[in-house]
Amino acid sequence: MKWGWVLVTLYGGPLFAVAYVLSCQKPPAVSHEDFVKPLWKQALGSSIHCMAGDATGVIAAAALSLTWGFPMWQDVIVEYVFGFAFGLLIFQALFMRDMAGGSYWGALRMSFIPEWLSMNAVMAGMIPTMVLLMSRDMASMHATSLRFWAVMQLATGAGFAVAYPINLWLVGVRLKHGMGTVRALGNGGHDVTAEKTSTPMPGMAHGAMTGMEGMAAGPDVTPPQIVAMTVLTLILLGAGLIVATLFGGWTM
């Protein structure tokens, strides 16, 4: 999470530094566990973790594919695939394998659906932002240009805005973890005691449990609800593509 905040602030600008102070910098008399209990902070941490992995993959893919002269439609495909792969295989499965008992494949299975839904929402915001702005400023299509990084900063903010409500739902139904500490969750978020007891921290609202404390109890969601949310994220992604098509250009 510390690296996640650094990366997203680097990509998205000072607003994310403000979000860090408001959601993570606790007053002296309050424990961090108590400070991050509200669901909106849990979801904020989940969104930041998602954006750090996905946006890193997307920006790296954009810098390379545009340098190689790919048209915008190919660039967007590469960005989606690379962003999803980087977010899932590195930031989720690798960095969070302790939450699956140390199993990389277990973490991969656990995080695939939540990461895919988050990625759809992220790209629903990032794609139209990038296509619209780059269509109007060819200089922004070069990674050596400051305009490229300005576009990526705006796209990161747009992706976060769309992804946050999705992550709010994912954390609320315990398909994803929220923010926590080693004291509450153990090293790597894997708390054997919490797994055995499945008891929320005192004072924590239903649906706002952190890390393994919430996920140990199992997702509080039905398969049809997951399907419905999947359809919703695909609709959001489709809407982003339609906006990009109507107001941007795919062939430059």
Summary of the structure (lengths in Angstrom):
residues: 252
radius of gyration: 18.4
end to end distance: 36.7
largest distance: 56.9
contacts: 895
relative contact order: 0.15
helix: 75%
strand: 0%
